[in-house]
């Protein structure tokens, strides 16, 4: 077994400062105000495709305000959790606390009980728009700098062209590259990136025959 020569950089804790805003400026501003207690509205619902950053924002808000009620992937809540969220939204409407919820669809399309879907639409609802390639490149470079890695333009272009385009997949690839660079004790180059991300090849050698005819 080959041991890593250095400790791998741990992923940064989600923070508002390292979120690439893109077209989501208003949504992010309102979430930050909600977390700081400065928002008059007490219920905010975010929705978007996987990798849109909704989980990042929820975790950043929870770090900034531990008393904030947060619920991610709301469409997967069981009956008991739906009731708890229903109660929390009702309390928030009465001025007791605040609620930040995220899911993969707008409130009306969620597979939840009708009264909960209605309440999720009571507050502010924002569709998180995916980042464009330039914004994804900025996010990758920022995370690479935090890890002490340097991404050339050709490496960034390769990652965006060959990998799934959501940020979670791109950052997972960056974790692989971080480890591989440390194992090889070499800086990142395009050939090293290709080597690190190449799928493992299965041996095509036919089974060896034993015995005679």
Secondary structure, 3 states (H helix, E strand, C coil): CCCCCCCCCCCCCCCHHHCCCCCCHHHHHHHHHHHHCCCCCCEEEEECCCCCCHHHHHHHHHHHCCCCEEECCHHHCCHHHHHHHHHHHHHHHCCCCCEEEEECCCHHHCCCCHHHHHHHCCCEEEECCCCCHHHHHHHHHHHHHHHCCCCCHHHHHHHHHHCCCCHHHHHHHHHHHHHHHHHHCCCCCHHHHHHHHCCCCCCCCCCCCCCCC
